[in-house]
Amino acid sequence: MEGSRTGRVDDALWDTDDQDETPEFSRITVRRDAEHLRRFMLQGDHPGVTTGSIVDELDASVSTLDLNDGASRPDVTPEPPSPQFHTPINPSLSVVEPGSSREADSNSSSSGDAHAPSSGHLHEETNSVYPAVHIDVSQPPLTRVSVTTEDGGSLPKQLTSRDDEPDRLTTSRNASPESAKPSPSSLVPSSRVVGPSVFQKVVSKTRPHFLPPKSREEDRKHLADWEAMMKESRAAEERRRKGLQQRRIARELNIEKSIHVWEKDILPDWRVVHRDPTLRKLWWNGIPTKLRCITWERAIGNSLALSRDSYRTCLSRARRALSSGVFPSDILQEMEEDIVTTLPALHIFHPESGPLYQELKDMLCAWVISRADEGLGYTRGVSKIAAMILVNVPTPQAFVTLRNLLERHCLRAFYGGTETKDDVEAYYRIFDTLLADSMPKIYFNFKQHQISPAAYLPDWMTPIFLDHLPFEACARLWDVILLEGDSFLFRAALAMLAVLEPRLSFPDRDELLQLLRGQNKAAIEVAKREGRPLNGGKYEIYGVDEETLWDRIDSMEDWWRESTWRRLTQRELPDL
């Protein structure tokens, strides 16, 4: 009789092997099973269970089950009722005491019929008490579930584990109440291990996220392929550099061999170059170094009709102003800052050790005094032009050459201050038109990011490219600029953009501006890794050298027309 009653309890609460129903956990099923248990307990006396407590504690919103029933074990001393039955329960919480399905199955099998044929032998009694699981749906998901032990203490969910829960609960039940309380250290979650996770160790940083991870063999193969490609790329770049260097050496040898042609046909009247295509091509290849001084002086001319004593006069006035403290201190400070950044790769204009530092400073002070009558001050960038002239021309003639060069209309507009602002805007429009005709992709990309020529063209024009290109490339550019005039300034600027075109596809405006200023961080890091010097032209980090630039300039012969330049200048600058 007792075994049959216990079997009824098992049939009411647990699924057996011969049942086809899927176990369901809900308020309705829990109330139904509790009602079956209550009716069963009212039929007879069962030690270990207080019927009144069950009836009293039943609530419309809470169902309470007791699976620690001692009725199926007449040979074991009944245990007092579990404290959970006499603890007031919040109506908003649900109490489930089985803990886990594995523990419930174990308890159910131990409370079954001792004489059942399938049992084989009696299971040993376990004195474990299941904790109460409190589910509060009104709380956030992380704090919605809590576990209450026998002594009423609450443990975090992450501290309860299915594997060690029976042993821990048994130990806490047999220990004293003081020792049964969890220690503060056991309530603190263990700190996470610092370092990459297992997924981070195997995930590919370059593989698309929607593809599965590579196998070890595939990853090794791809890494070997990448290293082979990088090796071939470095070898190709080295071959390109050697080829360009050989071309430059061959060109310089041809220039030295053509000195007699220069002395015989060009120096007597340099204007003959405009009428003879052969001599013009010879000029475009570069002026011999020892003939550059006299050639530059004659090509620039002396439209201001300055005497050789003009430099000495202006310099004496500048020295008197410096000694008396009348020379503007802000101009002097700006001049010093400009000299520090002048041709740093040559080391001849360094303020402390440069042999030409004082000569450059004297010429700049004299130039400021010569412009004082016009109400003009110092303009950044003139130090580079003065230094370039001073390298090739003696100081008195260099001052005259500097004054006349900066009086050319385009440079005069950029060095004329606010009075020539309209002319500068006209040159911006001219350059925009030429850029749209020659490189429409770059033009529309700049328009999309609202980058006008004012953002980069003054930095190129004011020092005549000395800040951005290698010294040798600038020397050859200057040779042709003095021959062709202002139009070649814009042609060289377009050639620089053509060299940079593969890099001008950044979707961000700030990155584009950093690249145009020669401050791209990725290119700087690559230059450092390759051991290239960073004190030369700013665009050297992009691989812009003399031969590469002149390849772009020569490729413009198909579409560049001087008539287009004249038409644009007449339209934008009718008073020129």
C-alpha positions in Angstrom: 0.0 0.0 0.0 2.7 2.4 0.9 4.7 1.6 -2.2 1.7 2.1 -4.4 1.1 5.6 -2.8 4.7 6.5 -3.4 4.3 5.4 -6.9 1.3 7.6 -7.3 3.4 10.5 -6.2 6.1 9.7 -8.7 3.4 9.3 -11.4 2.0 12.7 -10.5 5.3 14.6 -10.5 7.9 12.8 -12.7 8.0 11.3 -16.1 8.9 7.6 -16.3 10.3 5.6 -19.1 6.8 4.4 -20.3 5.3 7.9 -20.4 5.0 9.7 -23.7 4.2 13.1 -22.4 6.8 15.8 -22.5 7.4 17.4 -19.0 5.9 20.8 -18.7 6.8 23.5 -16.1 4.3 26.2 -15.7 2.1 27.7 -12.9 -0.9 25.5 -14.0 1.0 22.2 -13.9 2.7 23.1 -10.6 -0.7 23.9 -9.0 -2.2 20.7 -10.3 0.6 18.6 -9.0 0.6 20.3 -5.7 -3.2 19.7 -5.4 -2.6 16.0 -6.1 0.0 15.9 -3.4 -2.2 17.7 -0.9 -5.1 15.3 -1.5 -2.7 12.3 -1.2 -1.3 13.6 2.1 -4.8 14.2 3.5 -5.6 10.5 3.1 -3.2 9.3 5.8 -0.5 10.3 8.2 2.9 10.5 6.7 5.9 11.2 8.8 8.3 14.0 7.7 5.5 16.1 6.2 3.3 18.6 8.0 -0.1 18.6 6.2 -1.2 21.8 7.8 1.9 23.6 6.7 1.3 22.6 3.1 -2.4 23.7 3.2 -1.6 27.0 4.9 1.3 27.9 2.6 -0.5 27.2 -0.6 -1.1 30.5 -2.4 -2.9 31.5 -5.6 0.3 32.8 -7.1 2.9 30.5 -5.5 3.3 26.7 -5.7 5.5 24.9 -3.3 6.7 21.3 -3.7 8.6 19.1 -1.3 10.6 16.3 -2.9 12.5 15.5 0.4 9.6 13.3 1.4 10.6 10.7 3.9 7.4 8.6 3.5 9.1 6.1 1.2 11.8 5.4 3.7 10.2 3.8 6.8 13.6 2.6 8.0 15.1 6.1 8.1 14.4 8.5 10.9 12.1 11.2 9.6 13.7 14.6 9.1 12.0 17.8 10.4 10.1 19.8 7.8 12.3 21.9 5.5 12.5 25.5 6.6 11.3 26.7 3.2 7.8 25.6 4.0 7.5 27.9 7.0 9.3 31.0 5.5 6.9 33.6 4.2 7.1 33.8 0.4 6.7 36.8 -1.7 3.7 36.4 -4.0 5.8 37.8 -6.9 8.3 35.0 -6.6 8.1 31.4 -7.6 10.0 28.8 -5.5 11.3 25.7 -7.2 13.2 23.3 -4.9 14.4 20.5 -7.2 17.4 22.5 -8.4 18.3 20.5 -11.5 16.6 17.7 -13.4 19.6 15.4 -12.7 19.2 15.8 -9.0 15.4 15.4 -9.2 15.8 12.2 -11.1 18.2 10.8 -8.5 15.8 11.7 -5.7 12.8 10.3 -7.5 14.6 7.0 -8.1 15.6 6.8 -4.4 12.1 7.4 -3.2 10.5 4.7 -5.4 9.3 1.3 -4.5 12.0 -0.7 -2.7 10.6 -4.0 -4.1 10.2 -2.9 -7.7 11.8 -5.4 -10.1 13.6 -2.7 -12.0 15.4 -1.2 -9.0 17.6 -4.3 -8.3 18.7 -2.9 -5.0 18.0 -0.1 -2.6 19.8 3.2 -3.2 21.7 4.7 -0.4 20.0 7.6 1.4 21.4 11.0 0.8 20.8 13.7 3.3 21.2 16.6 0.7 18.7 19.4 0.9 17.8 21.1 -2.3 18.1 24.9 -2.4 15.2 27.1 -3.2 15.4 28.9 -6.6 13.7 32.3 -6.5 12.7 33.8 -9.9 11.6 37.4 -9.9 10.5 38.4 -13.4 10.3 42.1 -12.4 14.1 42.2 -12.0 16.7 42.5 -14.8 17.8 39.2 -16.4 21.2 39.1 -14.6 19.6 39.4 -11.2 16.3 37.7 -11.9 17.3 34.3 -10.4 18.6 33.8 -6.9 19.3 30.7 -4.8 18.4 30.3 -1.1 20.3 27.8 1.0 19.1 26.0 4.1 20.2 28.8 6.4 18.3 31.4 4.4 21.4 32.9 2.8 21.2 34.0 -0.9 23.9 33.1 -3.4 24.6 34.5 -6.8 23.6 32.4 -9.7 27.1 32.1 -11.1 28.2 30.5 -7.8 25.8 27.6 -8.1 27.2 24.7 -10.2 25.5 21.5 -11.0 28.6 19.5 -10.5 29.5 20.6 -7.1 26.1 21.5 -5.7 25.2 18.2 -3.9 28.5 18.0 -2.1 28.4 21.7 -1.1 24.9 21.5 0.2 25.5 18.3 2.1 28.6 19.8 3.7 26.7 22.9 4.7 23.8 20.8 6.2 26.1 18.7 8.3 28.2 21.6 9.5 27.3 24.0 12.2 25.1 27.1 11.4 28.1 29.4 11.8 30.2 27.3 9.4 27.3 26.8 7.1 27.2 30.5 6.2 29.1 31.3 3.0 32.3 33.2 3.5 32.7 36.6 1.9 35.5 35.3 -0.4 33.2 32.6 -1.8 30.6 35.2 -2.7 33.1 37.2 -4.8 33.2 36.1 -8.5 36.6 34.9 -9.7 38.5 37.5 -11.7 38.7 37.0 -15.4 41.9 35.8 -16.9 43.8 38.7 -18.6 44.8 37.9 -22.2 43.4 36.9 -25.5 40.5 34.5 -25.6 40.5 31.2 -27.5 38.5 32.9 -30.3 40.9 35.8 -30.5 43.8 33.4 -30.8 42.4 31.7 -33.9 40.4 34.6 -35.5 42.0 36.1 -38.6 42.5 39.9 -38.6 42.2 40.1 -42.4 39.6 37.4 -43.2 36.0 38.6 -43.7 33.8 38.0 -40.7 31.2 36.1 -42.6 33.6 33.4 -43.7 34.6 30.5 -41.4 38.0 30.5 -39.7 40.9 29.2 -41.7 42.4 25.8 -41.0 46.0 25.7 -39.8 47.3 24.4 -43.1 45.4 27.1 -45.1 46.6 29.8 -42.7 50.2 28.7 -43.1 49.9 28.6 -46.9 48.4 32.0 -47.1 51.0 33.4 -44.7 53.8 32.0 -46.9 52.1 33.4 -50.0 51.9 36.8 -48.4 55.5 36.8 -47.4 56.5 35.8 -51.0 54.4 38.6 -52.4 55.9 41.2 -50.0 59.4 39.9 -50.9 58.7 40.3 -54.6 57.2 43.8 -54.0 60.3 44.9 -52.1 62.5 43.5 -54.9 60.5 45.3 -57.5 60.7 48.5 -55.6 64.5 48.1 -55.3 64.8 47.4 -59.0 62.7 50.5 -59.8 64.9 52.7 -57.6 68.1 51.4 -59.1 66.6 52.0 -62.6 65.8 55.6 -61.7 69.2 56.1 -60.2 70.8 54.8 -63.3 68.7 57.1 -65.4 69.6 60.1 -63.3 73.3 59.3 -63.5 73.1 58.9 -67.2 71.3 62.2 -67.6 73.9 64.0 -65.4 76.7 62.6 -67.5 74.9 63.9 -70.7 74.6 67.3 -69.0 78.3 67.5 -68.3 79.1 66.5 -71.8 76.9 69.2 -73.2 78.6 72.1 -71.4 80.3 73.2 -74.6 76.9 73.5 -76.3 75.7 75.7 -73.4 78.7 77.9 -73.6 78.6 78.2 -77.4 74.9 78.4 -78.2 72.9 79.3 -75.1 74.9 81.6 -72.9 75.5 84.3 -75.5 71.7 84.7 -75.9 69.6 82.4 -73.8 66.4 83.5 -75.6 67.4 81.3 -78.6 66.2 78.4 -76.6 62.6 79.4 -77.3 63.2 79.1 -81.1 65.3 75.9 -81.1 63.5 72.7 -79.9 66.8 70.9 -79.5 68.2 73.5 -77.2 64.9 73.7 -75.4 65.0 69.9 -74.7 68.6 70.3 -73.5 67.4 73.0 -71.1 64.6 70.8 -69.8 67.2 68.1 -68.9 68.8 70.5 -66.5 71.4 73.3 -66.5 75.0 72.3 -65.6 75.7 73.1 -62.0 78.7 75.4 -62.7 76.7 77.3 -65.3 73.5 77.7 -63.1 74.6 80.9 -61.5 75.0 83.0 -64.7 72.1 81.2 -66.4 69.7 82.0 -63.6 70.8 85.6 -63.4 70.2 86.1 -67.1 66.9 84.2 -67.2 65.4 86.1 -64.3 66.7 89.4 -65.4 66.6 92.7 -63.6 63.3 94.3 -64.4 63.5 96.4 -61.2 66.8 97.9 -62.4 68.5 97.3 -59.0 72.2 98.2 -58.7 74.8 95.9 -57.0 74.9 98.4 -54.1 71.2 97.9 -53.3 71.9 94.9 -51.1 74.6 96.7 -49.2 72.2 99.7 -48.6 69.3 97.6 -47.5 71.5 95.5 -45.2 73.0 98.6 -43.5 69.5 99.9 -42.8 68.5 96.5 -41.4 71.5 96.4 -39.1 70.8 99.9 -37.7 67.2 98.9 -37.0 68.4 95.7 -35.2 70.9 97.6 -33.1 68.4 100.3 -32.1 65.6 97.8 -31.4 63.4 99.3 -34.1 63.3 96.1 -36.2 59.9 94.4 -35.5 60.5 91.6 -33.0 57.5 89.5 -34.3 59.0 89.6 -37.8 62.4 88.6 -36.5 60.9 85.7 -34.6 59.0 84.5 -37.6 62.1 84.8 -39.7 64.1 82.6 -37.3 61.4 79.9 -37.3 61.4 79.9 -41.1 65.2 79.5 -41.3 65.1 76.5 -39.0 62.9 74.6 -41.5 64.9 75.7 -44.5 66.6 72.8 -46.5 67.3 70.8 -43.3 68.8 67.9 -45.3 71.7 70.2 -46.4 72.6 71.3 -42.8 74.2 74.5 -44.2 71.6 76.9 -42.8 71.3 75.5 -39.3 71.3 78.4 -36.7 74.1 76.9 -34.7 76.4 75.1 -37.1 75.3 76.2 -40.6 78.1 78.1 -42.5 75.5 80.1 -44.5 73.1 80.8 -41.7 74.2 84.4 -41.1 74.3 85.2 -44.8 70.8 83.9 -45.2 69.5 85.9 -42.2 71.2 89.1 -43.5 69.6 88.7 -46.9 66.2 88.2 -45.4 66.5 91.3 -43.2 67.6 93.3 -46.2 64.6 92.0 -48.2 62.2 93.0 -45.3 63.7 96.5 -45.3 63.3 96.8 -49.1 59.6 96.0 -48.8 59.0 98.3 -45.8 58.3 101.3 -48.1 55.4 99.3 -49.6 54.0 98.4 -46.2 54.7 94.7 -46.6 56.3 92.5 -43.9 57.7 89.0 -43.9 56.1 86.1 -45.6 56.8 82.5 -44.7 58.5 80.6 -47.4 60.8 83.3 -48.7 63.6 81.8 -46.6 63.5 78.7 -48.9 63.7 80.7 -52.1 66.5 82.9 -50.7 68.4 79.8 -49.6 68.1 78.1 -53.0 69.4 81.2 -54.7 72.2 81.6 -52.2 73.4 78.0 -52.9 74.0 78.9 -56.5 74.6 82.7 -56.6 76.8 84.9 -54.5 75.1 87.1 -51.9 75.0 90.5 -53.6 73.7 89.0 -56.9 71.5 86.6 -55.0 69.6 89.6 -53.3 69.0 91.2 -56.7 67.9 87.8 -58.2 65.5 87.3 -55.2 63.9 90.7 -55.6 63.3 90.3 -59.3 62.1 86.7 -59.1 59.4 87.6 -56.5 58.2 90.4 -58.8 56.9 87.9 -61.3 53.2 88.1 -61.3 52.2 84.7 -59.8 54.8 84.9 -57.0 54.0 88.5 -56.5 50.4 87.6 -55.9 51.3 85.0 -53.2 53.8 87.4 -51.5 51.8 90.6 -51.9 49.7 90.3 -48.8 46.1 91.4 -48.7 46.4 93.7 -51.7 46.8 90.8 -54.1 44.1 88.6 -52.6 41.9 88.8 -55.7 44.8 87.7 -57.9 45.4 84.7 -55.7 41.7 83.7 -56.0 42.0 84.0 -59.8 45.0 81.7 -59.8 43.0 79.2 -57.7 40.2 79.2 -60.4 42.8 78.7 -63.1 44.2 75.7 -61.3 40.8 74.3 -60.7 40.0 74.5 -64.4 43.3 72.8 -65.4 42.7 70.1 -62.8 39.2 69.4 -64.0 40.5 69.0 -67.6 43.5 66.9 -66.8 42.4 64.7 -63.8 38.6 64.8 -63.4 38.6 62.0 -60.8 40.8 64.0 -58.5 38.9 67.2 -59.2 35.5 65.6 -58.3 37.0 63.9 -55.2 38.3 67.2 -54.0 34.9 68.9 -54.7 33.1 66.1 -52.8 35.3 66.7 -49.7 35.2 70.5 -50.2 39.0 70.8 -50.7 39.8 73.9 -52.7 43.3 74.8 -54.1 43.6 77.2 -51.2 44.1 74.2 -48.9 47.3 73.1 -50.5 48.4 75.3 -53.4 50.0 78.1 -51.3 52.2 75.6 -49.5 53.5 74.5 -52.9 53.8 77.9 -54.6 55.2 80.0 -51.8 58.5 78.1 -51.4 58.4 76.9 -55.1 58.1 73.2 -54.0 61.2 73.2 -51.8 59.3 72.0 -48.8 57.8 69.0 -50.6 60.2 67.7 -53.2 63.9 66.6 -53.0 66.5 69.2 -53.6 67.7 67.8 -56.9 64.1 67.6 -58.3 63.5 71.3 -57.2 66.8 72.4 -58.9 65.7 71.0 -62.2 62.1 72.4 -61.7 63.6 75.8 -61.1 65.6 75.6 -64.3 62.5 75.1 -66.4 60.3 77.6 -64.3 62.8 80.3 -65.1 62.6 79.5 -68.7 58.9 78.8 -69.2 57.5 81.2 -66.7 54.4 81.0 -64.4 52.7 78.4 -66.5 55.2 75.7 -65.6 54.5 76.3 -61.9 51.0 75.0 -62.5 52.1 72.2 -64.7 54.5 71.0 -62.0 51.7 71.2 -59.4 49.5 69.1 -61.6 52.3 66.6 -62.0 52.6 66.3 -58.2 48.9 65.5 -58.0 49.3 62.9 -60.7 52.0 61.2 -58.7 49.8 61.2 -55.6 46.7 60.1 -57.5 46.7 56.5 -56.2 46.7 57.8 -52.7 44.0 60.5 -53.1 41.1 58.1 -52.7 40.6 58.5 -48.9 37.0 58.8 -47.9 37.8 61.2 -45.1 38.6 64.9 -45.6 41.1 65.1 -42.7 43.1 62.1 -44.1 43.2 63.8 -47.5 44.5 67.1 -46.0 47.1 65.2 -44.0 48.3 63.5 -47.2 48.5 66.8 -49.1 50.5 68.3 -46.2 52.9 65.4 -46.2 51.8 64.2 -42.8 50.3 60.8 -43.5 51.1 58.7 -40.5 51.1 55.3 -42.4 53.6 56.6 -45.0 55.8 58.1 -42.2 55.9 54.7 -40.4 56.8 52.9 -43.6 59.6 55.4 -44.3 60.9 54.9 -40.8 60.8 51.1 -41.1 62.7 51.3 -44.4 65.3 53.6 -43.0 64.6 56.6 -45.3 65.5 60.0 -44.0 62.6 62.3 -43.0 64.4 65.6 -43.1 64.1 66.0 -46.9 61.0 66.9 -49.0 57.7 66.0 -47.4 56.6 64.0 -50.4 59.7 61.8 -50.4 57.8 59.5 -48.0 55.3 58.9 -50.9 58.1 57.9 -53.3 58.0 61.2 -55.2 61.5 61.7 -56.7 62.9 63.6 -59.7 62.5 60.9 -62.3 59.0 59.9 -61.2 57.9 63.6 -61.3 59.3 64.2 -64.7 57.7 61.1 -66.1 54.3 62.8 -65.3 55.4 66.1 -66.7 56.5 64.6 -70.0 53.2 62.7 -70.2 51.4 66.1 -70.2 52.7 66.9 -73.7 49.7 65.2 -75.3 47.1 67.6 -73.8 49.0 70.6 -72.3 48.7 73.7 -74.5 50.2 77.1 -73.8 47.3 78.6 -75.6 45.0 77.2 -72.9 47.1 78.9 -70.2 47.0 82.2 -72.0 43.2 82.0 -72.5 42.6 81.2 -68.8 44.9 84.0 -67.6 43.2 86.5 -70.0 39.8 85.4 -68.7 40.6 85.5 -64.9 43.3 88.2 -65.0 42.4 90.6 -67.7 44.8 93.3 -66.4 47.8 91.1 -66.6 
